[in-house]
Every structure is written in structure tokens, then in C-alpha cells.
């Protein structure tokens, strides 16, 4: 499996980020390392968001074709201008394209709302002609999810707790990621 998000190549502390077998240390280290970034070189919030997008790429590729949580096969990160779509795949429900938006929040108890521009993905999906089927417009986040009063609350959201259920103490998941990083970075 190849991870194509540039973060995997740009983060010097990548080995430290993935040294444990649970999500929370990864996210906490991502925040700590992000806060140390020189804003003129790599804006701290962008660093954190890119790190989460890199993790999401691996998550969707590792759980390729999952029909219980991700409803996605053949995930690929967005390489075009980011207008709200961070990745694309094929919906396991109908075999048609789906779109994924990654949203990193440093406060894991937060909920996504208007300030997070989460509605952008719905607009982009509509422009791309995606027929909404209930699970093909997906938001994946490091926090509690979408606020229940937000218009995007009815869309499929994969929240921090759901990610943790899949990856915490999943030794194969983390060992495979460490192997990919080692191979891609020539270590």
C-alpha cells in the first residue's frame, strides 16, 4: 500500500507520531509537534490538518471496502484544489463515487459547526454530480462529530470514538503503518 499524502514525507517526527498503538497519543503528538512549527514554513493548524488527512488516507486504505463504517473502497486523497473534498472513493452501497472530508480539531471534545466549513463538501459533491445515498458524502473527524443542529448532521460522519474502536490496540493496523513509513522514507 502506498500513501501519497505529502505529510508522510514532510514530517520529520513521523516515527514519533506512530510509535504507539492507539489514536489519542497520535493526535496529542500531532498537536504538540504542530504547535512547534514555524508559521512562516508550515502553518501549525495546516500541519495538524495535513497530519490528520495523512492518517485518514491510511485509515481508508487499510479498511478498504468496509461496509460497516467507511462505506468506501479505492480511496484516493484529493490532489486538486481543496474546496472541501479531501478524498474520493467508491461507495460500497451503490458502486458510485463518494467524497470524503477530513476535519481535524485539536479539542477532541468539540463538535463541528459552521466555523469549520463542513457544508463545503455537500456543495462540491452536488457540483460533481454525486447522487446522495446517505453514506457517500462522508466527514471524518478527530472530535465528537457534527453538532446535531447543523445542516450536515444527517450526513455520514466518522468521529473520533468510531476511529478509536477500529484502531486502538489494533497491532496489525499500527505495525503496517510503521512498515509503510519505513519503506517510503527509506529507513
Protein Blocks (a to p, Z undefined) as FASTA:
>chain_A
ZZfbfklmmmmklmmmmmpccfklmmmmmmmmmmmpcfklogfklmmmmmmmmmmmmmmm
mmgoiaklnopghiacdfbdcehiabdcddfklopacdddddddfblkbccdfknommmm
mmmmmmnopacehjacccddfbfbjcfkbmklmpccddfklmmmmmgoplklmmmmmmmm
mmmnoZZ
